[in-house]
Amino acid sequence: MGTKVKIAIILSITLIIIFIKKIIVLGMIAVGAIFFPEASKVLRHYCFGDGSTLYLKSDYIKNSPVVKRKLAKMKVGQKRKVAIRQWEDYRLSYALNPFMMEKKKNKVVITWWMNFDKTGKVYTFYGPFPLPDNIVHTFNCTPFLVYHEFNYKE
């Protein structure tokens, strides 16, 4: 193996070690765009957004089994904090967990002030791998409000 190849390998490994957190977060955004699009949008806005409200558009949320189950137990005018176990709905849990849900006469409003943990004590599992939520703070993140609504009739 030539000297240039060895230097390139050492440099590559060094850069990966230095920027591993950034690489992981960018990977979560990229892979999430395919499998968990709502979570990818939320994470991208948190890491690179300006703090403005994210109006999250998604047909998936209103069809989530968790949202349907919680909504069935709510009365019109009721607002409740919804926290879910990850296995109940991975796609929703990666995007919003917990969140506030308000059942109005003809629509449902879901909101949450997105401000990831900074202590390193809160973990999210990505498959078998637990990652501290504060890993996202490798970027200069800005908290923001997530807003989602959909039409609803009983």
Secondary structure, DSSP 8 states (H G I E B T S, - for coil): --HHHHHHHHHHHHHHHHTHHHHHHHHHHHHHHHH-HHHHHHHHHHHHS-S--EE---HHHHH-HHHHHHHHT--TT-EEEE---GGG-HHHHHH-SSEEEEE-SSEEEEEEEE---SSS--EEEETTEEEEGGGGGGS----EEEEEEEE---
